[in-house]
């Protein structure tokens, strides 16, 4: 961990450490689907260290990576029911479909634009919507950098190349609708099963940020990478609302502050790892980067995805306009 960043983050909790010594009164179980080497896991471990230290042991934090507690959908449900206290990322639309706004294909010019929105008042309003479904969201960051496409069939350099490809999706609605608009044959496969699905030909390809592709070694079973920069995903920190509300005020403050600081750490190390991951991938696959003209063609092809969400009232034109005005 970057020492300067560590000092700054831990120092921000200094004012929360003035408590007497307590035995552990609360257990906070956190599950997620990514491997132990992932930025998400490292940031959650850092969160646990901060919480345990700041609470002087009153809260015991246990982090379970790599799908140990179930699929992303199962863990989201477990958090909602209070069987698990927290998770990150995953099936974020279960908490509020408004998170899908962040995932509109070809919305953001770079990941930093997305982060600016998520950390703004607009982002706070979206996080608050999750309360209605039993989730407290103290912070939201970004799940890696831009998401890219890989496959085993052919280079994808124009919309026609995507037609008919069996593309794995994580069950995120906007990804499914994007692949539908591109006339791909989407396959819903849990994250922990993607490697074998690609190896065995159950799916031709998948989409993920560079860091995920490298950590999960998808490049070992893929031949082509398309640098599409088509989408980013939010990484909300979901906490069961009832469990959070059961905490004394001083412990609520510790959990909230630690979540915000851990998310900054998460975003920092995740985005920093993207280009290193790209170099590993590029050594093992053929790389094709979309031209400006091709990107425009893809963006036009997926406009029905944008319109669908507006027509269905998933988010309003007013909110979309606020985001567009903010990033421009």
C-alpha positions as CSV (number, residue, x, y, z in Angstrom):
1,X,0.0,0.0,0.0
2,X,1.2,3.5,-0.8
3,X,2.6,4.8,2.6
4,X,1.5,8.3,2.1
5,X,-2.0,7.3,1.2
6,X,-2.1,5.0,4.2
7,X,-1.1,7.7,6.6
8,X,-3.6,10.1,5.2
9,X,-6.5,7.6,5.4
10,X,-5.7,6.3,8.8
11,X,-5.0,9.9,10.0
12,X,-8.6,10.8,9.0
13,X,-9.9,8.4,11.6
14,X,-7.7,9.7,14.4
15,X,-10.6,11.6,15.9
16,X,-12.7,8.4,16.2
17,X,-10.2,6.5,18.4
18,X,-11.0,8.2,21.7
19,X,-12.9,5.2,23.2
20,X,-12.3,2.9,26.0
21,X,-11.4,-0.8,25.5
22,X,-14.4,-3.0,24.6
23,X,-14.8,-6.7,23.7
24,X,-16.2,-7.4,20.3
25,X,-19.9,-6.6,20.4
26,X,-20.7,-6.8,16.6
27,X,-19.6,-9.0,13.8
28,X,-19.5,-7.6,10.2
29,X,-19.3,-10.3,7.6
30,X,-18.4,-9.1,4.1
31,X,-18.6,-11.3,1.0
32,X,-17.6,-10.5,-2.6
33,X,-16.7,-12.4,-5.8
34,X,-13.2,-11.2,-6.6
35,X,-9.9,-13.0,-5.8
36,X,-7.7,-12.1,-2.9
37,X,-5.3,-10.2,-5.3
38,X,-8.1,-7.8,-6.4
39,X,-8.2,-4.2,-5.4
40,X,-11.7,-4.7,-4.0
41,X,-10.4,-7.3,-1.6
42,X,-7.4,-5.3,-0.5
43,X,-9.5,-2.3,0.1
44,X,-12.0,-4.3,2.2
45,X,-9.2,-5.7,4.3
46,X,-8.1,-2.1,4.8
47,X,-11.6,-1.2,5.8
48,X,-11.7,-4.0,8.3
49,X,-8.4,-2.9,9.8
50,X,-9.6,0.7,10.2
51,X,-13.0,-0.4,11.7
52,X,-11.5,-2.8,14.2
53,X,-8.8,-0.3,15.3
54,X,-11.1,2.7,15.5
55,X,-13.8,0.7,17.4
56,X,-11.1,-0.7,19.7
57,X,-12.3,-4.2,18.8
58,X,-16.0,-3.6,19.3
59,X,-16.7,-4.6,15.7
60,X,-15.1,-7.7,14.3
61,X,-14.8,-7.6,10.5
62,X,-14.6,-10.8,8.4
63,X,-14.0,-10.6,4.7
64,X,-14.7,-13.6,2.4
65,X,-13.5,-13.2,-1.2
66,X,-13.8,-15.3,-4.4
67,X,-17.4,-16.2,-4.1
68,X,-17.0,-18.1,-0.8
69,X,-20.4,-17.0,0.4
70,X,-22.1,-17.5,-2.9
71,X,-22.6,-15.7,-6.3
72,X,-22.9,-12.0,-6.5
73,X,-26.7,-12.3,-6.7
74,X,-26.8,-14.6,-3.7
75,X,-24.6,-12.4,-1.6
76,X,-26.7,-9.3,-2.5
77,X,-29.8,-11.1,-1.3
78,X,-28.0,-12.3,1.9
79,X,-27.1,-8.7,2.7
80,X,-30.6,-7.5,2.1
81,X,-31.9,-10.2,4.5
82,X,-29.2,-9.5,7.1
83,X,-27.6,-12.9,6.8
84,X,-24.4,-11.2,5.6
85,X,-23.7,-7.6,6.7
86,X,-22.0,-6.2,3.6
87,X,-20.7,-6.6,0.1
88,X,-19.4,-4.4,-2.7
89,X,-20.3,-4.1,-6.4
90,X,-22.0,-7.2,-7.6
91,X,-25.7,-7.0,-8.6
92,X,-26.0,-3.3,-7.7
93,X,-29.2,-2.7,-9.6
94,X,-31.0,-4.8,-7.0
95,X,-30.5,-1.9,-4.5
96,X,-31.8,0.7,-7.0
97,X,-32.0,0.6,-10.7
98,X,-30.8,4.2,-10.9
99,X,-27.3,2.8,-10.6
100,X,-27.8,1.6,-14.2
101,X,-27.4,5.3,-15.2
102,X,-23.6,5.0,-14.6
103,X,-23.5,2.0,-16.9
104,X,-25.0,3.6,-20.0
105,X,-22.8,2.5,-22.9
106,X,-20.4,5.1,-24.1
107,X,-21.6,7.7,-21.5
108,X,-18.3,8.7,-20.0
109,X,-15.1,9.9,-21.7
110,X,-12.9,8.4,-19.0
111,X,-13.3,6.7,-15.6
112,X,-12.4,9.9,-13.7
113,X,-15.6,11.5,-15.1
114,X,-17.6,8.7,-13.6
115,X,-15.9,9.0,-10.2
116,X,-16.6,12.7,-10.1
117,X,-20.3,12.1,-10.6
118,X,-20.4,9.2,-8.0
119,X,-18.7,11.5,-5.4
120,X,-21.0,14.4,-6.1
121,X,-24.4,15.3,-4.6
122,X,-25.9,13.4,-7.6
123,X,-24.1,10.3,-6.4
124,X,-25.3,10.8,-2.9
125,X,-28.9,11.0,-4.0
126,X,-28.5,7.7,-5.9
127,X,-27.0,6.0,-2.9
128,X,-29.9,7.1,-0.7
129,X,-32.4,5.4,-3.0
130,X,-30.9,2.0,-1.9
131,X,-32.3,2.6,1.6
132,X,-35.8,1.7,0.3
133,X,-34.6,-1.8,-0.4
134,X,-32.7,-2.4,2.8
135,X,-29.2,-1.2,1.9
136,X,-27.2,1.5,3.4
137,X,-24.6,2.9,1.0
138,X,-22.0,5.1,2.7
139,X,-19.8,5.3,-0.4
140,X,-19.7,4.4,-4.1
141,X,-16.6,4.1,-6.3
142,X,-15.7,2.5,-9.6
143,X,-15.3,-1.2,-10.3
144,X,-12.1,-1.0,-12.3
145,X,-11.6,1.2,-15.3
146,X,-13.4,1.1,-18.7
147,X,-14.8,-2.3,-19.5
148,X,-13.5,-4.1,-22.6
149,X,-14.4,-7.0,-24.8
150,X,-12.5,-10.2,-25.5
151,X,-13.5,-13.3,-27.6
152,X,-12.1,-16.4,-29.3
153,X,-13.8,-16.1,-32.7
154,X,-12.7,-12.9,-34.5
155,X,-11.4,-9.4,-34.0
156,X,-14.2,-7.0,-33.1
157,X,-13.6,-3.7,-34.9
158,X,-17.1,-2.7,-36.0
159,X,-20.7,-3.4,-34.9
160,X,-21.1,-6.2,-37.5
161,X,-18.3,-8.2,-35.9
162,X,-20.3,-8.5,-32.6
163,X,-23.3,-10.2,-34.3
164,X,-23.8,-13.8,-33.2
165,X,-20.9,-13.9,-30.7
166,X,-21.7,-15.8,-27.5
167,X,-20.8,-13.2,-24.9
168,X,-20.9,-13.8,-21.2
169,X,-22.8,-11.3,-19.1
170,X,-22.9,-10.9,-15.3
171,X,-26.6,-10.4,-15.4
172,X,-26.3,-6.6,-15.2
173,X,-29.3,-5.3,-17.2
174,X,-27.5,-2.6,-19.2
175,X,-24.9,-5.1,-20.4
176,X,-27.6,-7.5,-21.5
177,X,-29.4,-4.8,-23.4
178,X,-26.1,-3.5,-24.9
179,X,-25.3,-7.0,-26.3
180,X,-28.9,-7.4,-27.5
181,X,-28.6,-4.1,-29.3
182,X,-25.3,-5.3,-30.9
183,X,-27.0,-8.6,-31.8
184,X,-24.7,-10.8,-29.8
185,X,-25.9,-14.0,-28.2
186,X,-25.5,-13.3,-24.5
187,X,-24.8,-16.0,-21.9
188,X,-25.4,-15.4,-18.1
189,X,-22.6,-17.1,-16.3
190,X,-21.4,-16.5,-12.6
191,X,-18.1,-14.6,-12.4
192,X,-16.3,-17.5,-10.7
193,X,-17.3,-19.8,-13.6
194,X,-16.3,-17.6,-16.5
195,X,-12.8,-19.0,-17.0
196,X,-14.0,-22.6,-17.6
197,X,-16.9,-21.4,-19.7
198,X,-14.5,-19.6,-22.0
199,X,-12.1,-22.5,-22.1
200,X,-14.8,-25.0,-22.9
201,X,-16.6,-22.8,-25.5
202,X,-19.8,-22.3,-23.5
203,X,-19.1,-18.6,-24.2
204,X,-17.0,-17.1,-27.0
205,X,-16.2,-14.0,-25.1
206,X,-16.7,-11.7,-22.1
207,X,-16.5,-8.1,-21.0
208,X,-14.6,-6.7,-18.0
209,X,-12.0,-4.1,-17.1
210,X,-8.4,-5.0,-17.7
211,X,-7.7,-5.6,-14.1
212,X,-10.4,-8.3,-13.9
213,X,-9.3,-9.9,-17.1
214,X,-5.8,-10.1,-15.8
215,X,-6.6,-11.3,-12.3
216,X,-8.9,-14.0,-13.5
217,X,-6.5,-14.9,-16.3
218,X,-9.2,-14.8,-19.0
219,X,-6.4,-13.9,-21.4
220,X,-5.3,-17.5,-21.2
221,X,-8.5,-18.7,-22.9
222,X,-9.1,-15.8,-25.2
223,X,-7.5,-14.7,-28.5
224,X,-8.8,-11.2,-29.2
225,X,-9.1,-8.0,-27.1
226,X,-11.1,-5.0,-28.3
227,X,-10.3,-1.8,-26.6
228,X,-13.9,-0.5,-26.6
229,X,-14.0,1.7,-23.5
230,X,-17.7,1.2,-23.7
231,X,-18.8,1.2,-20.1
232,X,-17.9,1.6,-16.4
233,X,-19.5,0.0,-13.4
234,X,-20.2,1.5,-10.0
235,X,-18.8,-0.2,-6.9
236,X,-21.3,0.7,-4.1
237,X,-20.5,-0.4,-0.6
238,X,-23.7,-2.2,0.5
239,X,-24.4,-2.6,4.2
240,X,-27.6,-4.1,5.6
241,X,-29.6,-1.1,6.9
242,X,-31.0,-2.8,10.0
243,X,-27.5,-4.0,11.1
244,X,-26.1,-0.5,10.6
245,X,-29.0,1.1,12.5
246,X,-28.4,-1.3,15.3
247,X,-25.0,0.2,15.9
248,X,-24.5,2.9,18.5
249,X,-23.9,6.4,16.9
250,X,-20.2,6.4,17.5
251,X,-19.8,3.0,15.7
252,X,-22.0,4.1,12.8
253,X,-19.7,7.1,12.3
254,X,-16.7,4.7,12.3
255,X,-18.2,2.4,9.8
256,X,-19.3,5.3,7.5
257,X,-16.0,7.1,7.6
258,X,-13.9,3.9,7.1
259,X,-16.1,3.0,4.1
260,X,-15.5,6.4,2.5
261,X,-11.8,6.2,3.0
262,X,-11.5,2.6,1.9
263,X,-13.4,3.4,-1.2
264,X,-10.9,6.2,-2.1
265,X,-8.1,3.6,-1.6
266,X,-10.0,1.1,-3.7
267,X,-10.4,3.6,-6.6
268,X,-6.8,4.6,-6.3
269,X,-5.2,1.2,-6.5
270,X,-7.8,-0.2,-8.9
271,X,-7.3,2.5,-11.5
272,X,-3.5,2.4,-11.0
273,X,-3.5,-1.3,-11.8
274,X,-5.3,-1.0,-15.1
275,X,-2.4,-0.3,-17.4
276,X,-0.2,-2.9,-15.8
277,X,-3.0,-5.4,-16.4
278,X,-3.3,-4.3,-20.0
279,X,0.4,-5.0,-20.6
280,X,0.0,-8.6,-19.3
281,X,-3.1,-9.1,-21.5
282,X,-1.5,-7.6,-24.6
283,X,1.4,-10.1,-24.4
284,X,-1.1,-12.9,-24.8
285,X,-3.9,-11.8,-27.2
286,X,-4.3,-9.8,-30.4
287,X,-5.3,-6.2,-29.5
288,X,-7.7,-4.1,-31.6
289,X,-8.5,-0.5,-30.6
290,X,-11.7,1.1,-31.9
291,X,-11.2,4.0,-34.2
292,X,-13.2,7.2,-33.5
293,X,-15.5,6.3,-36.4
294,X,-16.0,2.8,-35.1
295,X,-16.7,4.0,-31.6
296,X,-19.3,6.5,-33.0
297,X,-20.9,3.6,-34.9
298,X,-21.1,1.5,-31.8
299,X,-22.5,4.4,-29.8
300,X,-25.2,4.9,-32.3
301,X,-26.1,1.2,-32.4
302,X,-26.7,1.1,-28.6
303,X,-28.8,4.3,-28.4
304,X,-31.9,2.1,-27.9
305,X,-30.4,1.2,-24.5
306,X,-30.5,4.8,-23.4
307,X,-34.0,5.3,-24.7
308,X,-35.3,2.2,-23.1
309,X,-34.3,3.4,-19.6
310,X,-35.8,6.8,-20.2
311,X,-39.1,5.3,-21.5
312,X,-39.3,2.9,-18.6
313,X,-38.7,5.6,-16.0
314,X,-35.6,3.8,-14.6
315,X,-34.2,7.3,-14.4
316,X,-35.5,10.6,-15.7
317,X,-34.3,12.8,-18.5
318,X,-33.7,15.5,-15.9
319,X,-31.3,13.3,-14.0
320,X,-29.5,12.2,-17.2
321,X,-29.2,15.9,-18.2
322,X,-27.8,16.7,-14.7
323,X,-25.1,14.1,-15.2
324,X,-24.3,15.2,-18.8
325,X,-24.1,18.8,-17.6
326,X,-21.9,17.8,-14.7
327,X,-19.3,16.0,-16.8
328,X,-19.2,18.6,-19.5
